[in-house]
């Protein structure tokens, strides 16, 4: 599975981004908007994403993104955990708009 994180707007405190599930057959699906603090900013590459009960981890590092609300965060993590349990690898492509 491929997720795309598109950095849409940058402020002096961090970056606003959109998390999208990329699917070439059924079309892309927007999962959530997130806010990434400046110290959590990553290079524009493709990373492996791990989903645990404690949250999302990229390359062995826990990510501390700010979500619009707790319910949306739980929904996205539950959805990604279900995919992870099926042993499908999840990759995240970080790009800029």
Secondary structure per residue as TSV (DSSP state, phi and psi in degrees):
chain	resnum	aa	ss	phi	psi
A	1	X	-	360.0	141.5
A	2	X	E	-118.9	125.3
A	3	X	E	-105.0	148.5
A	4	X	E	-122.0	128.9
A	5	X	E	-109.4	111.2
A	6	X	E	-102.6	117.9
A	7	X	E	-77.8	115.2
A	8	X	E	-98.0	-39.4
A	9	X	E	-145.3	136.2
A	10	X	E	-113.3	132.7
A	11	X	-	-116.2	177.5
A	12	X	S	-75.8	-11.8
A	13	X	S	-98.8	-21.3
A	14	X	E	172.7	-160.0
A	15	X	E	-130.1	132.8
A	16	X	E	-88.7	136.0
A	17	X	E	-143.4	164.1
A	18	X	E	-120.5	130.6
A	19	X	E	-99.7	121.2
A	20	X	E	-126.0	137.9
A	21	X	E	-87.1	120.1
A	22	X	E	-91.0	121.2
A	23	X	-	-139.0	113.8
A	24	X	T	-76.4	-17.4
A	25	X	T	-90.5	-52.6
A	26	X	T	-97.2	-5.9
A	27	X	-	98.7	158.2
A	28	X	-	-74.1	150.1
A	29	X	E	-130.8	123.9
A	30	X	E	-74.9	123.9
A	31	X	E	-91.7	-44.6
A	32	X	E	-172.4	163.3
A	33	X	E	-101.5	143.0
A	34	X	E	-134.3	161.3
A	35	X	E	-118.6	125.2
A	36	X	E	-107.5	117.5
A	37	X	E	-60.3	151.7
A	38	X	G	-56.3	-37.9
A	39	X	G	-72.8	-14.1
A	40	X	G	-94.9	0.3
A	41	X	-	-61.6	136.3
A	42	X	-	-120.1	162.1
A	43	X	-	-67.9	157.9
A	44	X	S	-79.5	85.2
A	45	X	S	-139.4	-178.4
A	46	X	E	-103.1	126.2
A	47	X	E	-119.8	157.6
A	48	X	E	-84.4	133.8
A	49	X	E	-112.0	127.7
A	50	X	E	-111.0	141.6
A	51	X	E	-118.6	119.4
A	52	X	E	-123.9	172.9
A	53	X	T	-63.4	-26.6
A	54	X	T	-80.9	-7.3
A	55	X	E	134.5	-161.8
A	56	X	E	-96.3	139.9
A	57	X	E	-128.5	132.3
A	58	X	E	-116.7	122.8
A	59	X	T	52.3	39.3
A	60	X	T	78.9	12.2
A	61	X	E	-124.6	126.4
A	62	X	E	-67.4	135.7
A	63	X	-	-98.3	138.6
A	64	X	-	-115.6	63.1
A	65	X	-	-78.7	153.7
A	66	X	E	-100.2	126.9
A	67	X	E	-101.0	159.8
A	68	X	S	-58.7	-38.9
A	69	X	-	-158.1	165.3
A	70	X	H	-65.9	-35.8
A	71	X	H	-63.0	-44.0
A	72	X	H	-66.0	-38.8
A	73	X	H	-61.0	-46.1
A	74	X	H	-63.3	-39.5
A	75	X	H	-63.0	-45.2
A	76	X	H	-66.1	-45.1
A	77	X	H	-63.9	-39.3
A	78	X	H	-65.4	-43.0
A	79	X	H	-61.7	-46.4
A	80	X	H	-69.9	-33.5
A	81	X	H	-65.3	-37.9
A	82	X	H	-62.8	-38.4
A	83	X	H	-70.3	-40.5
A	84	X	H	-64.6	-37.4
A	85	X	H	-65.3	-29.9
A	86	X	T	-77.2	7.5
A	87	X	T	69.1	19.4
A	88	X	-	-86.8	133.2
A	89	X	-	-76.4	137.9
A	90	X	E	-109.9	125.9
A	91	X	E	-117.4	147.1
A	92	X	E	-122.5	127.4
A	93	X	E	-101.7	117.1
A	94	X	E	-100.4	120.4
A	95	X	E	-135.6	169.5
A	96	X	E	-112.1	151.8
A	97	X	-	-77.4	360.0
